[in-house]
């Protein structure tokens, strides 16, 4: 079985849905499982719904209506007959969403977040499955929440691998086209959970692992894995092949083409991963597999913007020792700050972190009781794998470098621009 993942950009409108059909015509669709994200910017639009819900905003009805309007237009562009059962199927999802918004009693933001944003994937896959059937491809629509079981850590749930493996290996039908949702799971009480933002790649890897799949293909609007983000670097080059280890390193440092959690399950069973273009599906793209060399061998650039550089020093000039560092990391974990770089001296400790949940002010109040805290917001962290002098110069030119760290294969540079 092959597992394909199509992200939001590939199904953002009716033309995108039609293109998925065209891709499947070219590469085959028997014994295939599609993992599909929400359409376009739907997750962002549902985040507005959540914001309005918690603020008890008069705009809530209108923000829900915007999501409805967007999907209804896609339906009208795809299906000539508004009596097609897809209209009722999509409407049923919106009825469920509105029922939840009017009856939910939980004040837990993360819980509400997962229940609401999940409708993006549920609706996109419903539309895609109906369109495939409409075009003569028989499909099996799968509610992924019945297959991937997790703990209750909403917005970043951990997979229960034993139960998930049992569900998937026993219940996925072969020799046909299966369509399911990325990013989602459910806990023991059957409440929806999510696997972290951009977690659809991970979903594909979970299914591939449990099905002993032949391969996983991530379909994107780029030719494959590039050595740099073309938005930030001119002359970015396609990497034809990379090893699991190199891909894990790139993902660890923040490369966005492959989700950090995606590679481990594939590596365990040596399932190859391909990153290909849904615009030119017959091009080779990038292959990720066991033990292959980076080809071509080039410096690889990763950019993480909107980072926070924090420097801690002891108030009494004493050493920052293991017990201090242990306490600091425990607090970072508690407040969900992701650490992307560490540098320490005898009396100071610096980290570059991502504060995606806006918890730093609360954390700072605690840290300031024991340490002198200096911080610089909105810094940019550049990571260069297989760096050379020319690559470093490319990054540093015209910027103020506030921290630099070098290891055998990797250079990290924090800049203020």
Secondary structure, DSSP 8 states (H G I E B T S, - for coil): -EEEEE-GGGGSSHHHHHHHHHHHHHH--TTEEEEE--STTHHHHHHHHHHHHHTT-TTHHHHHHHHHHHHHHHHHHH-S-TTSHHHHHHHHHHHHHHHHHHH-----HHHHHHHHHHHHHHHHHHHHHHHHHHTT--EEE--GGGT-BB-S-TTS--B-HHHHHHHHHHH---SSEEEEESSEEE-TT--EEE-STTTHHHHHHHHHHHHT-SEEEEEESSSS-BSS-TTT-TT--B--EEEHHHHHHHHHTT-SSS-TTHHHHHHHTT-EEEEEESSSTTS--EEEETT---BS---EEEEEEEEEEEEEEETT-----HHHHHHHHHHHHHTT-EEEEEEE-SSEEEEEEE-TT--HHHHHHHHTTTEEEEEEEEEEEEEEET--HHHHHHHHTTSEEEEEEE-SSEEEEEEE-
